[in-house]
């Protein structure tokens, strides 16, 4: 019976070792040193390559054009008009009459040519359209802030992807050291079992741990693969599995006591405030739609005629009159069009007030959760630092006991494996802290963050 068990174990070990060699060859590839990418480079390439950012930049230019279009209402307008006509007088007794140089009657049938140059300066636009123009200028500012929000979203997404890739690299590196110790433990336990010093259950327990490590490495490899693809989509570059990532260290001097993340200063909240400011200006402009229109104008008329030939009527053109004046138009009744337009703007303003209030609540909650996560990570790091120190002492004691013959090599290897596991978890937490501090800094000082990592503000006008 014992011989059969040994034969079964030998077959199991052969298959396991074959699988282990296969996985080791496959997973050794990502550990090769290749191109090194930095966090700053990834951020810059993600912004430069983003179609979402380019769309927002185009929106800024569109609103700039709309603003300049409405601002042009403050400038004078000049027009040149001309026409040629064949006039047939039905009542020959009437004399030639005209209004603004346009003939409406005469003594004979003839070709007539009329031209006039006219200039208008709507003085009322200064007090009627001023706030409307400011409204479109504010919309341009809203577009800039929305562009900042889009960039900030991309920065947070890319930061998280970078964090996950770096975490996968850390885990994979430690898994190799843990796996090597488990293989040694497996070999020693197997020999101890064959010598009758260990039970079959002990052997199977080690084999189970080996399979668990390999499964963990497969999961790490899959996460690394998925996030490298995601990073490639953001930056437009293709990354190999052997790519190295720059270490991102925690911010120096950063603590919970000196952190001041104000949601009122975030681009998300400022978008709502700028939109609300724009609507308030529009409300003031809509109110002035009821004010009278005042226009300053001047007109210079030319007139020529000939009984038979149209081209001679052009040759006969002469300046005939000049007129200038002020036009005043007072709206009395428009069916309620201006009234309901004003009511619409009031409701839009109320809606924007509620959106701004909701944004502030959500942003405050998001920042609170971020700070709570940061506090929890710091406490976990402190715990793992203490635990790591204890395992260093345990490892030293185990090695000394082994040298004195009091403990076996299996115990030493298991202690080292557990120490590596603790050290790995501590490195993962340090990595998470470094990136959560990046996000906190991004929330607290978006402008400084983008200037430091990108070099200049992307969204501007």
C-alpha positions as CSV (number, residue, x, y, z in Angstrom):
1,X,0.0,0.0,0.0
2,X,2.8,2.4,0.9
3,X,4.5,1.5,-2.4
4,X,1.4,2.4,-4.3
5,X,1.1,5.7,-2.5
6,X,4.7,6.5,-3.3
7,X,4.1,5.6,-7.0
8,X,1.0,7.9,-7.1
9,X,3.0,10.7,-5.5
10,X,5.8,10.3,-8.0
11,X,3.4,10.6,-10.9
12,X,1.7,13.6,-9.2
13,X,5.1,15.2,-8.7
14,X,6.1,14.6,-12.3
15,X,3.0,16.4,-13.6
16,X,3.3,19.1,-11.1
17,X,7.0,19.8,-11.8
18,X,6.2,19.8,-15.6
19,X,3.4,22.3,-15.0
20,X,5.7,24.3,-12.7
21,X,8.4,24.5,-15.3
22,X,5.9,25.7,-17.9
23,X,4.5,28.4,-15.7
24,X,8.0,29.5,-14.6
25,X,9.1,29.9,-18.2
26,X,6.0,31.8,-19.1
27,X,6.0,34.1,-16.1
28,X,9.7,34.7,-16.1
29,X,9.2,36.9,-19.3
30,X,7.7,39.9,-17.6
31,X,10.6,40.1,-15.1
32,X,13.0,40.9,-17.9
33,X,14.1,44.5,-17.8
34,X,12.9,46.5,-20.8
35,X,11.9,50.1,-21.4
36,X,11.4,52.3,-18.3
37,X,8.4,54.6,-18.3
38,X,7.8,57.4,-15.8
39,X,4.6,58.6,-14.2
40,X,5.2,62.1,-15.6
41,X,5.6,60.7,-19.1
42,X,2.4,58.6,-18.9
43,X,0.4,61.6,-17.7
44,X,1.7,63.8,-20.5
45,X,1.1,61.2,-23.2
46,X,-2.4,60.4,-21.9
47,X,-3.4,64.1,-22.1
48,X,-1.8,64.6,-25.5
49,X,-3.4,61.5,-26.9
50,X,-6.9,62.0,-25.4
51,X,-9.7,62.6,-27.9
52,X,-11.9,63.6,-25.0
53,X,-9.6,66.5,-24.2
54,X,-9.4,67.6,-27.8
55,X,-13.2,67.7,-28.0
56,X,-13.3,69.9,-24.9
57,X,-10.6,72.2,-26.4
58,X,-12.8,72.5,-29.5
59,X,-15.8,73.4,-27.3
60,X,-13.7,76.3,-25.9
61,X,-13.1,77.6,-29.4
62,X,-16.7,77.2,-30.3
63,X,-17.8,79.2,-27.3
64,X,-15.2,81.8,-28.1
65,X,-16.7,82.2,-31.5
66,X,-20.2,82.5,-30.1
67,X,-19.0,85.2,-27.6
68,X,-17.3,87.2,-30.3
69,X,-20.4,86.8,-32.6
70,X,-22.6,88.4,-29.9
71,X,-20.0,91.0,-29.0
72,X,-20.2,92.3,-32.6
73,X,-23.6,93.7,-31.9
74,X,-21.9,96.6,-30.1
75,X,-20.2,97.7,-33.4
76,X,-21.8,99.8,-36.1
77,X,-23.2,98.1,-39.2
78,X,-22.7,99.4,-42.8
79,X,-24.6,98.2,-45.9
80,X,-24.5,99.0,-49.6
81,X,-27.7,98.2,-51.6
82,X,-28.4,98.6,-55.3
83,X,-31.1,97.6,-57.7
84,X,-32.2,98.2,-61.4
85,X,-35.8,98.2,-62.5
86,X,-38.1,99.0,-65.5
87,X,-40.7,101.4,-64.3
88,X,-44.1,101.7,-66.2
89,X,-46.3,104.5,-64.9
90,X,-49.9,103.5,-65.0
91,X,-51.2,107.0,-64.2
92,X,-49.3,109.5,-66.5
93,X,-50.6,112.5,-64.6
94,X,-48.6,111.8,-61.4
95,X,-45.1,113.3,-60.8
96,X,-42.1,111.2,-60.0
97,X,-42.0,110.3,-56.3
98,X,-39.5,108.3,-54.2
99,X,-38.9,107.2,-50.7
100,X,-35.3,106.8,-49.6
101,X,-34.2,107.0,-53.2
102,X,-36.6,104.2,-54.4
103,X,-38.9,105.4,-57.2
104,X,-42.5,104.6,-56.7
105,X,-44.0,106.9,-59.4
106,X,-43.1,109.3,-62.3
107,X,-44.1,111.0,-65.5
108,X,-42.7,108.5,-68.0
109,X,-41.8,104.9,-68.5
110,X,-38.1,104.3,-68.1
111,X,-35.2,102.3,-66.7
112,X,-34.2,103.4,-63.2
113,X,-31.1,102.4,-61.1
114,X,-31.1,103.1,-57.3
115,X,-28.2,102.6,-54.9
116,X,-27.7,103.7,-51.3
117,X,-25.0,103.4,-48.6
118,X,-26.4,103.1,-45.1
119,X,-24.8,103.0,-41.7
120,X,-26.5,102.0,-38.4
121,X,-25.3,102.1,-34.8
122,X,-27.7,100.4,-32.4
123,X,-27.0,102.4,-29.2
124,X,-29.5,100.3,-27.3
125,X,-27.3,97.3,-27.6
126,X,-25.0,98.7,-25.0
127,X,-27.7,98.5,-22.3
128,X,-29.8,95.7,-23.8
129,X,-27.1,93.2,-24.9
130,X,-24.3,93.9,-22.5
131,X,-25.3,91.2,-20.0
132,X,-26.2,88.8,-22.9
133,X,-22.6,89.2,-24.2
134,X,-21.3,88.6,-20.7
135,X,-23.4,85.4,-20.5
136,X,-21.6,84.0,-23.6
137,X,-18.2,85.1,-22.2
138,X,-19.0,83.2,-19.0
139,X,-20.0,80.1,-21.1
140,X,-16.5,80.2,-22.6
141,X,-15.2,80.1,-19.0
142,X,-17.5,77.2,-18.3
143,X,-16.1,75.3,-21.3
144,X,-12.5,75.8,-19.9
145,X,-13.5,74.5,-16.5
146,X,-15.3,71.5,-18.1
147,X,-12.1,70.8,-20.0
148,X,-10.2,70.9,-16.7
149,X,-12.8,68.4,-15.2
150,X,-12.2,66.1,-18.2
151,X,-8.4,66.2,-17.7
152,X,-8.7,65.7,-14.0
153,X,-10.9,62.6,-14.7
154,X,-8.3,61.2,-17.1
155,X,-5.5,61.9,-14.6
156,X,-7.3,59.9,-11.9
157,X,-8.0,57.0,-14.2
158,X,-4.4,56.9,-15.5
159,X,-3.1,57.2,-12.0
160,X,-5.1,54.2,-10.8
161,X,-4.0,52.1,-13.8
162,X,-0.4,53.0,-13.1
163,X,-0.9,52.0,-9.5
164,X,-2.4,48.6,-10.4
165,X,0.4,47.9,-12.8
166,X,3.1,48.8,-10.3
167,X,1.3,46.7,-7.7
168,X,1.2,43.7,-10.0
169,X,5.0,44.1,-10.6
170,X,5.6,44.2,-6.9
171,X,3.4,41.1,-6.2
172,X,5.0,39.2,-9.1
173,X,8.5,40.0,-8.0
174,X,7.8,38.7,-4.4
175,X,5.9,35.7,-5.7
176,X,9.1,34.4,-7.4
177,X,11.0,34.5,-4.1
178,X,8.1,32.9,-2.2
179,X,7.7,30.2,-4.9
180,X,11.4,29.3,-4.7
181,X,11.2,28.8,-1.0
182,X,8.0,26.7,-1.3
183,X,9.7,24.5,-3.9
184,X,12.5,23.9,-1.4
185,X,10.0,23.2,1.3
186,X,8.2,20.8,-1.0
187,X,11.4,18.9,-1.8
188,X,12.3,18.6,1.9
189,X,8.8,17.6,2.9
190,X,8.7,14.9,0.2
191,X,12.0,13.4,1.4
192,X,10.7,13.6,5.0
193,X,7.5,11.8,4.0
194,X,9.5,9.1,2.1
195,X,11.6,8.7,5.2
196,X,8.4,8.3,7.3
197,X,9.0,11.6,9.2
198,X,6.1,13.6,7.8
199,X,2.6,12.6,6.9
200,X,1.0,12.5,3.5
201,X,-1.3,15.3,4.6
202,X,1.7,17.5,5.2
203,X,3.0,16.8,1.7
204,X,-0.4,17.6,0.2
205,X,-0.6,20.8,2.2
206,X,2.6,22.0,0.6
207,X,1.4,21.0,-2.8
208,X,-1.8,22.9,-2.3
209,X,0.2,26.0,-1.3
210,X,2.3,25.7,-4.5
211,X,-0.8,25.5,-6.6
212,X,-2.3,28.5,-4.8
213,X,0.9,30.5,-5.5
214,X,0.7,29.6,-9.2
215,X,-2.9,30.6,-9.4
216,X,-2.0,33.9,-7.7
217,X,0.7,34.5,-10.3
218,X,-1.8,33.8,-13.1
219,X,-4.2,36.3,-11.6
220,X,-1.4,38.8,-11.3
221,X,-0.3,38.3,-14.9
222,X,-3.9,38.7,-16.1
223,X,-4.3,42.0,-14.1
224,X,-1.0,43.2,-15.5
225,X,-2.0,42.3,-19.1
226,X,-5.4,44.0,-18.8
227,X,-4.0,47.2,-17.3
228,X,-1.1,47.5,-19.8
229,X,-3.8,47.4,-22.5
230,X,-5.8,50.1,-20.7
231,X,-2.7,52.2,-20.4
232,X,-1.9,51.7,-24.1
233,X,-5.4,53.0,-25.0
234,X,-4.9,56.1,-23.0
235,X,-1.3,56.9,-24.1
236,X,-1.4,55.6,-27.7
237,X,1.7,53.4,-27.0
238,X,2.1,49.7,-26.9
239,X,3.8,48.3,-23.8
240,X,5.6,45.0,-23.5
241,X,5.3,42.8,-20.4
242,X,8.9,43.5,-19.6
243,X,8.3,47.3,-19.2
244,X,9.6,48.8,-16.0
245,X,7.7,51.5,-14.2
246,X,9.3,54.4,-12.3
247,X,8.9,54.2,-8.5
248,X,6.4,56.8,-7.2
249,X,7.4,57.7,-3.7
250,X,5.1,59.1,-1.0
251,X,4.9,62.9,-0.7
252,X,7.4,64.2,1.9
253,X,5.9,66.1,4.9
254,X,2.3,65.1,3.9
255,X,0.1,64.3,6.9
256,X,-3.5,64.3,7.9
257,X,-2.9,67.4,10.0
258,X,-1.7,69.6,7.1
259,X,-4.1,68.4,4.4
260,X,-6.7,70.9,3.4
261,X,-8.8,69.7,0.5
262,X,-11.6,72.2,-0.1
263,X,-14.4,71.0,-2.4
264,X,-15.3,74.6,-3.2
265,X,-12.0,75.0,-5.0
266,X,-12.3,71.9,-7.3
267,X,-13.0,72.3,-11.0
268,X,-16.2,70.2,-10.7
269,X,-17.8,72.6,-8.2
270,X,-16.4,75.7,-10.1
271,X,-18.1,74.5,-13.3
272,X,-21.5,74.8,-11.5
273,X,-20.6,78.2,-10.0
274,X,-19.5,79.6,-13.3
275,X,-22.6,78.2,-15.0
276,X,-24.8,79.8,-12.3
277,X,-22.9,83.1,-12.7
278,X,-23.6,83.0,-16.5
279,X,-27.3,82.4,-16.0
280,X,-27.6,85.3,-13.5
281,X,-26.1,87.6,-16.2
282,X,-28.5,86.2,-18.7
283,X,-31.5,86.9,-16.4
284,X,-30.4,90.5,-16.2
285,X,-30.1,90.6,-19.9
286,X,-33.5,89.1,-20.5
287,X,-35.1,91.7,-18.2
288,X,-33.8,94.4,-20.5
289,X,-35.5,93.0,-23.6
290,X,-38.5,95.1,-22.5
291,X,-36.4,98.3,-22.9
292,X,-36.8,100.4,-26.1
293,X,-34.5,100.1,-29.0
294,X,-32.4,103.3,-29.9
295,X,-30.6,103.3,-33.3
296,X,-28.4,106.1,-34.8
297,X,-28.4,105.9,-38.6
298,X,-27.2,107.7,-41.7
299,X,-28.0,107.1,-45.4
300,X,-26.6,108.4,-48.7
301,X,-28.7,107.9,-51.9
302,X,-27.8,107.6,-55.6
303,X,-30.3,107.7,-58.5
304,X,-30.1,107.4,-62.3
305,X,-32.7,106.9,-65.1
306,X,-33.0,106.5,-68.9
307,X,-36.1,106.0,-71.1
308,X,-34.6,103.3,-73.3
309,X,-31.4,101.8,-72.1
310,X,-30.7,100.1,-68.7
311,X,-26.9,100.7,-69.0
312,X,-27.4,104.4,-69.5
313,X,-29.4,104.5,-66.3
314,X,-26.3,103.3,-64.5
315,X,-24.2,105.9,-66.2
316,X,-26.6,108.5,-65.1
317,X,-26.2,107.7,-61.4
318,X,-25.8,110.8,-59.3
319,X,-25.9,111.5,-55.6
320,X,-29.4,112.8,-54.8
321,X,-29.9,112.9,-51.0
322,X,-28.4,112.3,-47.6
323,X,-30.4,111.6,-44.4
324,X,-29.4,111.0,-40.8
325,X,-31.4,110.5,-37.6
326,X,-32.2,108.6,-34.5
327,X,-34.8,105.7,-34.5
328,X,-36.7,104.9,-31.3
329,X,-38.7,101.7,-31.0
330,X,-40.8,100.9,-27.9
331,X,-42.1,97.3,-27.6
332,X,-45.8,97.3,-26.5
333,X,-47.0,93.7,-26.9
334,X,-45.3,90.6,-28.3
335,X,-47.8,87.9,-27.3
336,X,-45.8,87.1,-24.1
337,X,-42.7,85.9,-25.9
338,X,-40.2,87.9,-23.8
339,X,-42.2,87.1,-20.6
340,X,-41.9,83.3,-21.1
341,X,-38.3,83.6,-22.2
342,X,-37.5,85.3,-18.9
343,X,-39.5,82.5,-17.0
344,X,-37.4,79.9,-18.8
345,X,-34.1,81.5,-17.7
346,X,-35.3,81.7,-14.1
347,X,-36.1,78.0,-14.1
348,X,-32.7,77.2,-15.7
349,X,-31.0,79.2,-12.9
350,X,-32.9,77.3,-10.2
351,X,-31.9,74.0,-11.8
352,X,-28.2,75.1,-11.9
353,X,-28.4,76.1,-8.3
354,X,-29.6,72.6,-7.3
355,X,-26.9,71.0,-9.5
356,X,-24.2,73.1,-7.9
357,X,-25.5,72.1,-4.4
358,X,-25.6,68.4,-5.4
359,X,-22.0,68.6,-6.9
360,X,-20.8,70.1,-3.6
361,X,-22.3,67.4,-1.5
362,X,-21.0,64.6,-3.8
363,X,-17.5,66.1,-4.0
364,X,-17.4,66.6,-0.2
365,X,-18.4,62.9,0.3
366,X,-15.8,61.8,-2.3
367,X,-13.1,63.8,-0.5
368,X,-14.1,62.5,2.9
369,X,-13.9,58.9,1.6
370,X,-10.5,59.6,0.1
371,X,-9.2,60.9,3.4
372,X,-10.7,58.0,5.3
373,X,-9.0,55.6,2.9
374,X,-5.7,57.5,3.3
375,X,-6.0,57.3,7.1
376,X,-6.8,53.5,6.9
377,X,-3.8,52.9,4.7
378,X,-1.5,54.8,7.1
379,X,-2.7,52.7,10.0
380,X,-2.2,49.5,7.9
381,X,1.3,50.5,7.0
382,X,2.2,51.1,10.6
383,X,0.8,47.7,11.5
384,X,2.8,46.0,8.7
385,X,6.0,47.8,9.6
386,X,5.8,46.5,13.1
387,X,4.9,43.0,11.8
388,X,7.8,43.1,9.4
389,X,10.2,43.9,12.2
390,X,8.9,41.0,14.2
391,X,9.3,38.6,11.3
392,X,12.9,39.8,10.8
393,X,13.6,38.9,14.4
394,X,11.8,35.5,13.9
395,X,13.8,34.8,10.7
396,X,17.0,35.6,12.6
397,X,16.0,33.4,15.5
398,X,15.0,30.5,13.1
399,X,18.3,30.6,11.3
400,X,20.3,30.6,14.6
401,X,18.2,27.7,15.9
402,X,18.8,25.8,12.7
403,X,22.6,26.4,13.0
404,X,22.4,25.1,16.6
405,X,20.4,22.1,15.4
406,X,17.3,23.0,17.3
407,X,15.0,23.6,14.2
408,X,14.8,22.1,10.8
409,X,15.3,23.9,7.4
410,X,11.6,23.5,6.7
411,X,10.8,25.8,9.6
412,X,13.4,28.4,8.5
413,X,12.0,28.4,4.9
414,X,8.4,28.7,6.1
415,X,9.4,31.6,8.3
416,X,11.2,33.3,5.4
417,X,8.2,32.7,3.2
418,X,5.8,34.3,5.8
419,X,8.3,37.3,6.2
420,X,8.3,37.8,2.4
421,X,4.5,37.7,2.4
422,X,4.3,40.4,5.0
423,X,7.0,42.5,3.3
424,X,5.1,42.2,0.0
425,X,1.9,43.4,1.6
426,X,3.7,46.3,3.2
427,X,5.2,47.3,-0.2
428,X,1.8,47.1,-1.8
429,X,0.4,49.4,0.9
430,X,3.3,51.8,0.4
431,X,2.5,51.8,-3.3
432,X,-1.1,52.5,-2.6
433,X,-0.3,55.4,-0.2
434,X,2.0,57.0,-2.8
435,X,-0.8,57.1,-5.4
436,X,-3.6,58.0,-3.0
437,X,-1.4,61.0,-2.0
438,X,-1.2,61.9,-5.7
439,X,-5.0,61.9,-5.9
440,X,-5.3,64.0,-2.8
441,X,-2.8,66.5,-4.1
442,X,-4.8,66.5,-7.4
443,X,-8.0,67.3,-5.5
444,X,-6.4,70.0,-3.4
445,X,-4.2,71.7,-6.0
446,X,-5.3,70.8,-9.5
447,X,-3.5,73.8,-11.1
448,X,-0.2,73.1,-9.4
449,X,-0.5,69.3,-10.1
450,X,-1.0,69.8,-13.9
451,X,1.7,72.5,-14.1
452,X,4.2,70.2,-12.4
453,X,3.5,67.1,-14.4
454,X,2.5,68.5,-17.8
455,X,4.3,71.8,-17.9
456,X,1.5,74.2,-18.6
457,X,-2.3,74.5,-18.4
458,X,-3.9,72.6,-21.2
459,X,-7.4,74.3,-21.2
460,X,-7.1,78.0,-21.6
461,X,-8.3,80.9,-23.8
